[in-house]
Amino acid sequence: MSGMDIDALHSTLLSISLVSDKIRVARENLPVNGRSAVHLGNLLDKAEDDLRVAKATLAHELGFRLCPRCWPPELIATDRSGRAHCPACNQISYEKAA
């Protein structure tokens, strides 16, 4: 792990912590009426987005290949024949994987 950017890893950990806090707030604000349900949905959407960014940041720092077409970037999967594809957009070739 000596070659990894400690600031990027710190940022990832901070993002994961923020996600945890947002989920806690969402749980504390379980819907009582329609407006609360919308607020909860927004909090959960933000938490999911933050978690996806944190996952992509950490994956990049750990040397995993990421899809250059998705945001946040998704991890690249490789099939048995060695062809890479993105599970989210499914439109990536082996040569274009970052």
N, C-alpha and C positions, 0 to 999 in steps of 0.2 A: 504494500500500500504506500510505499515511500514516494512513488511518482505521481500520486494523486494530488489534486488541488484541494488543500484543506479548506479554503474559503468556499468552494463549491459544495463540499461535503457539509460544511457548517450551514450553508444556505438551505441545503436539502433537509437537514435535521430541523431547522427552524420552520420550514414549510410544513413538515410532518407534524410538528408541535401545533402550528396554527390550525391544521386540519382537525387535530384532536380537540382543540378548544371549540371549534365551530360545531363539531358533532355534539359535544357536551351541551353547548347552548341550544342546539336544535332539540336535544332530548328534554331540556328544561322547559322548552316552549312548545310542548306537544299541543296540537290544535284543539282549541276549545270552540272556536267558531271559524267561519270562512276566512277571515282576514289572517288569523293565526296560521291556518293551513298554508296560505300563500307565503307567508313569512318563513315558515318551516321549509317549504319547498325551495325557496330562494337560498336559505342557509345551506341546505343539503347540496344544491347545485354548486354553490361556491366551494363547499368542502370537497366535492368530487373533482372539480377543476383543479383545486390546489393539490390534491393528492396525485392527480395525473401528471402535473408539472413536476412535483417532487420525485415521482417515480422515473420520469424521463431524465431529470437532472442526475439522479443517482445512477441510473443505467448508463448514461453517457460517461460519467466519471469512472465507472467500473469497466468501461470498454465494450459495452454491448452495442450492436448496430441498431440504429434508429431510422424510422421512415422519414425521409425529407419532405413528404407531402402532407403529413398530418400535423395538427397542432392541438394539444401538445404532442410531440413525437411519440409514436408507438414503437414498441420493440419489434424487430424484424424476426419472423419465423422462417425456418428453412425446412423444406420438405425432404423426403427420402432421396430424391434425385439431386439434391443440392441447390435447388432453386429457392431464392429468397422471396418472401412476400410479406406484406403487411396484413395482419388479421383485420384491421379496421377498414382500410381502403382497398386492399387486395390488388393494388395496381403498382407493383414495384418489381423491378428486375434485379438480378443479382449484382449487376454492375453499378446500379444507382444507389445501392444501400450505403448509408453513411456510417 
